Amino acid sequence: MKVNLPEKIADWLLDVAKYVITGTIIGSFLTGFQETWKFYLFGAIVVGGAFLGAIWIIRNINKKD
């Protein structure tokens, strides 16, 4: 059984994006409504980076095939 490392990393990055979205939403509710824009901004940057990284890896995998 051969493990495709780039595919596993892409899956991991997508999981990170999902967990950060969840954490951002829950965290914004738990902190009250003072300066939640910082939570949303940080969450959006992390999710965007993880998602774009995963998409880039997936596209490179598909180009090789």
Steps between C-alpha positions, in 0.01 A plus 500: 500500500658823383428819694462811287651766726388810303142371501513442876639851555220648288242309705664623819492862379130470419439360849692791652283743304181331628617503861610863487162604359327315782733644763459851365122485512487345848772730630319810382188397691691425818694827514201726477466756226805711573746512211387177338634633171847391616378141538336509160801656331746251650267211423453614142875533444576154641210333319588674174863396523421139589233471232713656228793279600282190474363605161852569372620156611198327347551679168866397495404139568251507213756651260741213567233241421 
